[in-house]
Amino acid sequence: MTGNCLCGAVSVTIDARPEFINDCNCSLCRKVGGAWSYFPSSSVKTTGNTFSVARHDKKAHGVEVHSCEICAATTHWVLTKSFKEQNPSADQMGVNMRLFDPDELEGVEVRFPNGKDWAGEGPFGYRRMALTISDSAPW
């Protein structure tokens, strides 16, 4: 599957449909407009020029969020160098599933973690029940 930013200059290709999508309400996810699925870095290919930002409102930031240099649409995130140094076996990328046509995502579960109130350890709570993308329940 391949998704594109608004202007088409950046594309993200994944090897398989996601198992689920997290539509988190933490300040980072809300403000960059991300709805994430997670993949090993070897199963994601990106093309085009992006710029990246890492949050600095937290003591330890684990991801750099990438956006298109032209239209600024958020495309994906990668783990920061410091996070990988502290977690050598970590190998994950987040792909913004909003880049993909919803028809391609039919049947995928969307989860709504409550990242806003998450303390940073342990599992997320959820702010509402999950839904499955379909014609009758569009995302």
HELIX and SHEET records of a PDB file:
HELIX    1   1 SER A   27  VAL A   32  1                                   6    
HELIX    2   2 SER A   41  SER A   43  5                                   3    
HELIX    3   3 LYS A   81  GLN A   86  1                                   6    
HELIX    4   4 MET A   97  LEU A   99  5                                   3    
HELIX    5   5 PRO A  102  LEU A  105  5                                   4    
HELIX    6   6 GLY A  115  ASP A  117  5                                   3    
SHEET    1   A 3 THR A   2  ASN A   4  0                                        
SHEET    2   A 3 SER A  11  ILE A  14 -1                                        
SHEET    3   A 3 VAL A  44  THR A  47 -1                                        
SHEET    1   B 3 PHE A  20  ASN A  22  0                                        
SHEET    2   B 3 GLU A 109  ARG A 111  1                                        
SHEET    3   B 3 LEU A 131  THR A 132 -1                                        
SHEET    1   C 5 TRP A  36  PHE A  39  0                                        
SHEET    2   C 5 MET A  93  ASN A  96 -1                                        
SHEET    3   C 5 THR A  74  LEU A  79 -1                                        
SHEET    4   C 5 VAL A  63  CYS A  68 -1                                        
SHEET    5   C 5 THR A  50  ALA A  54 -1                                        
END                                                                             
